[in-house]
Each structure stands twice: as structure tokens, then as C-alpha cells.
């Protein structure tokens, strides 16, 4: 799949051109990857385990070599350049800090390896300490730090030699929810402040949507879709992306009349609904799946909509309720609705209407 950067006026900083990767010479874990990354971009590689996102990052870092294809940086091939000569900072999930070194010594290490003088090392270490707000902790060892503080040290070590690119492999996976969300904000602020290019790997879709300029959704060794978070969430190009990013109700039906981009679908539940047709018309002639997000469904009185269901359950989640509706054929529709008195007053087993805007429903050929 070809991808276009959202920075069209710039030449790409990094390009992966027809890259393939096989570990056994038979099975490709990366199929035919084409990807351009702009200077200063925050690009997230998102996908499930085994989708190829981490292998791609390891090839960028120089820890793995492509079986075929080319990786370029600044227009020059780098697939045969050793990792330590690529000028990229790396942040690992397990931090990979030297346990016998202090914070300051951990930060100084990559500078010593590059042959910098003592005064310059001290200056850069101090700047990195300030950057991640670890004042007064220079003499501590990793075991004396919290998980969040260790993550800050790992981040500072990746940035201390001022690389063009920082690669991050699930760097927040070991942190608890609140700290993870805080560190997401901190990393994004540092990215904006420094203007460095970041390539970030995660399986957490919320993390990807929160932090990224663009997200590349990986599936079976290729990019299923790449784009900004809004387009991925609101305009998925295929069923995989639609179901992997966020939550969707999937309703099976038969296509009827098409009016431009809109398509009527006769649901197996017994009524006709409308949504946006995705893909070529010839692909939508047999059975189709209509996908609609829970937050895009509106509840109403049963006489206000031709879409009818029975209230099966409600789940209280503080600021909102998850309402389970049962259709005539036994399918369940989940609705995410504000927590208000009218919804709480509904009774299980009650007939209820619901509706949605056609532009919020996406119709794909049934898988």
C-alpha cells in the first residue's frame, strides 16, 4: 500500500520502499510496505500482536534487515547502515536502563560513545534532565525510581544526543492507566517543543488517536489504512479498520437502492436502514455489513422511528450509559448515551425506537 505524508511540501525524511521481511525464507511478516515519514511528524504504527508494526520499527532502528526493498533517510539508503550509525534514539518498553549507573551516567553514556568532551556531556545531560523534569535525581539509580521516573530517564537518554528521529516501542505499556495518560501528554508536549520526528509503536488505539499526527494501522504485514486520527475513526476504508479503531455495531443485511454514496440496506432484523456505501458498487451486490458506532445512535420514543428494538439491559458507567437493545432476529445493538433521568427510567423489555444519521453508518461487503 502506498502512503502519502500529510506534509506534501516537504521531501520525506524516511522512506520505506517495497520493503519485505521474512524470518524463515518462506513466510512474509512484512508483505510489501511503502511508507513515507516527514520531518517533525509524530507517526504511530498501530496494530495487534503479529501485525508487523514492531518488525517495521526494528528495521528502521537497524536491529533487523529487510529481506527485500529499501529504507532511505534523507534520500540515502540506510538498510545496511549499523544501528549505532543511524542517528536515531530508541525508547524500549522495558526502558533498558543500565542498573549499575546513576541517572546522570545513563544519560551520559550515549554521549561518551560519540566521543563528546566532558563539559559538553555535562551541558547536554543537564539540558535533558531539565527537559523531563528529573531535577535532583541525577545520582539515583534506576531501582530507586518509580516506573514513571524510569520512563522519563529512558526518554531523556533517547533525546540527549539530539537525534533526528526517536523510535518508541510500546514505551508506556508497563505503566498504570493514570500515569500512562500523563506520560502520553508529556511525550506529545516534548515532541511539539523539540520538533523531532517520532515513530511510535503501540497496540493501544486510544494512545494512537491521542498522540499522533498520523496513524498507520497494520494488519497481516501491511498497512490497512493510514491517515490522521479523525479520518481513521470517522471514515474507515475497510471493515478491519472500522472494527479495530473504536467500537462498532455490525449488522448484516441485503443491499437495496443506492442513491449516490448512500445505500439502503434491508437488515436481517426486518427493517430498512440507510448508510454510506464504502467500496465499488459491484462489491455491494450480495450481502453487506452495516457498521454504526454506539455513540452515533440516538434513542427515541418507539413511535418516532421505524427502527425498533426491545430494551435488554443498561450498564451504568458514570458519565454515560451503555444500553443494550435486542432486535427482532436476536441481534444486539449497543448504544452509548448520556446518563440522564429519561434513559434511567426506561424498563427492561420496553419497546424503544432508535435512529442514526446516514453519514455515520458505513456499509461494506460482508466478510
Secondary structure as UniProt FT lines:
FT   TURN            8..9
FT   STRAND          14..22
FT   STRAND          28..37
FT   TURN            39..40
FT   STRAND          42..46
FT   TURN            49..50
FT   HELIX           53..61
FT   STRAND          68..73
FT   TURN            74..75
FT   STRAND          76..77
FT   TURN            79..80
FT   HELIX           83..85
FT   STRAND          88..91
FT   TURN            93..94
FT   TURN            99..100
FT   HELIX           103..113
FT   TURN            114..115
FT   HELIX           118..131
FT   TURN            132..133
FT   TURN            135..136
FT   TURN            138..139
FT   HELIX           142..144
FT   HELIX           147..159
FT   TURN            160..161
FT   STRAND          165..169
FT   TURN            171..174
FT   HELIX           177..194
FT   STRAND          197..202
FT   HELIX           205..211
FT   STRAND          214..219
FT   TURN            220..221
FT   STRAND          222..227
FT   HELIX           229..234
FT   HELIX           239..244
FT   STRAND          249..259
FT   TURN            260..261
FT   STRAND          262..267
FT   TURN            268..269
FT   STRAND          272..277
FT   HELIX           281..284
FT   STRAND          287..292
FT   HELIX           294..296
FT   STRAND          298..300
FT   HELIX           302..304
FT   STRAND          308..316
FT   STRAND          320..326
FT   TURN            328..329
FT   STRAND          332..338
FT   HELIX           341..344
FT   TURN            348..349
FT   STRAND          351..355
FT   HELIX           358..360
FT   STRAND          361..365
//
